[in-house]
């Protein structure tokens, strides 16, 4: 049976995960990329970061984005949510403060969910930043939808 998730269930899925699939538009075509994210419940925002590149250039032009988060155990046992929102890029000390929140939040999630310790942000990210500071961004959440399936 497929069921619509209530707001608390949708928020719980967003809060208990840190990997999502970010959807954005570039040159009138949809793209999807996996990202590491942190959901800040208090501010109702998603915090992310990336190197300068394709998705950042695209989101600067079209700031409407979506992000999917899925928990899949089997074909008959899954939860999935889709977040719709607006991309907002941060700079300077504000960006550094949000990156700090992101780092602590994701680190705490990994410690709780996976029972392993992390010392640095690059241990859970595919990108290691040496000289260049990453682009820090928010997704200001407009709507979260979600479904689950159980048989």
C-alpha positions as CSV (number, residue, x, y, z in Angstrom):
1,X,0.0,0.0,0.0
2,X,1.3,3.5,-0.9
3,X,0.5,6.2,1.6
4,X,1.1,10.0,1.7
5,X,3.5,10.9,4.5
6,X,2.3,13.5,7.0
7,X,4.4,16.7,7.6
8,X,6.1,15.2,10.7
9,X,7.1,12.0,8.8
10,X,8.4,14.1,5.9
11,X,10.5,16.3,8.1
12,X,11.8,13.3,10.0
13,X,13.1,11.7,6.8
14,X,14.8,15.0,5.8
15,X,16.3,15.4,9.2
16,X,17.6,11.9,9.6
17,X,19.5,11.8,6.3
18,X,22.4,13.7,4.8
19,X,22.5,12.5,1.2
20,X,20.0,13.7,-1.4
21,X,19.6,14.1,-5.1
22,X,19.5,17.8,-6.2
23,X,17.5,18.6,-9.3
24,X,18.1,21.8,-11.2
25,X,17.6,23.3,-14.7
26,X,20.5,24.1,-17.0
27,X,20.0,25.3,-20.6
28,X,16.3,24.2,-20.4
29,X,17.2,20.7,-19.4
30,X,16.8,19.0,-16.0
31,X,19.8,17.6,-14.2
32,X,20.2,15.6,-11.0
33,X,23.3,15.4,-8.8
34,X,23.9,13.7,-5.5
35,X,24.8,16.1,-2.7
36,X,25.6,16.0,1.0
37,X,23.2,18.3,2.8
38,X,22.2,19.3,6.3
39,X,18.6,20.1,7.2
40,X,18.4,23.0,9.8
41,X,14.9,22.4,11.4
42,X,15.0,25.7,13.3
43,X,15.4,27.8,10.2
44,X,13.6,25.3,7.8
45,X,16.4,25.4,5.3
46,X,18.8,22.9,3.7
47,X,22.5,23.8,3.8
48,X,24.8,22.6,1.1
49,X,28.1,23.3,-0.5
50,X,29.9,22.6,-3.8
51,X,32.9,23.6,-5.9
52,X,32.3,26.2,-8.6
53,X,30.9,24.2,-11.5
54,X,27.9,23.1,-13.6
55,X,25.3,23.0,-10.8
56,X,26.3,26.2,-9.2
57,X,26.3,28.1,-12.5
58,X,22.9,26.6,-13.3
59,X,21.3,27.4,-9.9
60,X,22.6,31.0,-10.2
61,X,20.6,31.4,-13.4
62,X,17.4,29.4,-12.3
63,X,17.1,29.4,-8.5
64,X,14.1,27.0,-8.3
65,X,15.4,23.6,-7.3
66,X,14.1,20.3,-6.0
67,X,15.8,17.7,-3.8
68,X,14.8,14.0,-3.4
69,X,15.7,12.0,-0.3
70,X,14.9,8.2,-0.3
71,X,15.1,5.4,2.2
72,X,14.7,2.2,0.3
73,X,14.9,-1.2,1.9
74,X,13.1,-3.1,-0.9
75,X,10.6,-2.7,-3.7
76,X,7.8,-3.0,-1.2
77,X,9.3,-1.0,1.7
78,X,10.5,2.6,1.1
79,X,10.0,6.2,2.0
80,X,10.7,9.1,-0.3
81,X,10.4,12.9,-0.1
82,X,10.8,15.7,-2.5
83,X,11.7,19.2,-1.3
84,X,10.9,22.2,-3.5
85,X,12.7,25.5,-2.8
86,X,14.9,28.3,-3.8
87,X,18.7,28.3,-4.1
88,X,20.4,31.1,-2.2
89,X,24.2,31.6,-2.3
90,X,26.1,32.8,0.8
91,X,29.3,34.7,1.1
92,X,32.0,35.8,3.6
93,X,31.5,35.2,7.3
94,X,27.9,34.2,6.8
95,X,29.0,31.4,4.5
96,X,31.6,30.2,7.0
97,X,29.1,30.2,9.8
98,X,26.6,28.1,7.8
99,X,29.4,25.7,6.7
100,X,30.3,25.3,10.3
101,X,26.6,24.4,11.1
102,X,26.6,22.0,8.1
103,X,29.8,20.3,9.3
104,X,28.6,19.8,12.9
105,X,25.2,18.7,11.8
106,X,26.3,16.1,9.3
107,X,29.1,14.9,11.6
108,X,26.5,14.4,14.4
109,X,24.2,12.5,12.0
110,X,27.0,10.1,10.9
111,X,28.1,9.5,14.5
112,X,24.5,8.6,15.5
113,X,23.4,6.6,12.4
114,X,26.7,4.9,11.5
115,X,28.5,4.8,14.9
116,X,31.7,6.1,13.5
117,X,33.7,9.2,14.2
118,X,34.7,11.9,11.7
119,X,37.4,14.5,12.2
120,X,37.1,16.5,9.0
121,X,34.5,17.5,6.5
122,X,36.4,15.8,3.7
123,X,35.8,12.4,5.3
124,X,32.1,12.5,4.2
125,X,32.4,14.5,1.0
126,X,33.5,13.6,-2.4
127,X,35.3,17.0,-2.7
128,X,38.4,18.0,-0.8
129,X,39.0,21.8,-0.8
130,X,42.6,22.9,-0.5
131,X,43.0,26.5,-1.6
132,X,39.5,27.4,-2.9
133,X,36.7,27.9,-0.4
134,X,33.6,26.1,-1.6
135,X,30.4,27.8,-2.6
136,X,28.0,27.6,0.4
137,X,24.3,27.6,-0.4
138,X,20.9,27.3,1.2
139,X,17.7,25.8,-0.2
140,X,14.9,27.9,1.3
141,X,12.1,25.3,1.6
142,X,8.8,26.1,-0.1
143,X,7.2,22.6,0.1
144,X,7.9,19.0,1.1
145,X,5.9,16.2,-0.3
146,X,6.4,12.5,0.5
147,X,5.1,8.9,0.1
148,X,5.8,5.6,1.6
149,X,5.1,2.0,0.5
150,X,4.6,-1.0,2.7
151,X,3.2,-4.4,1.7
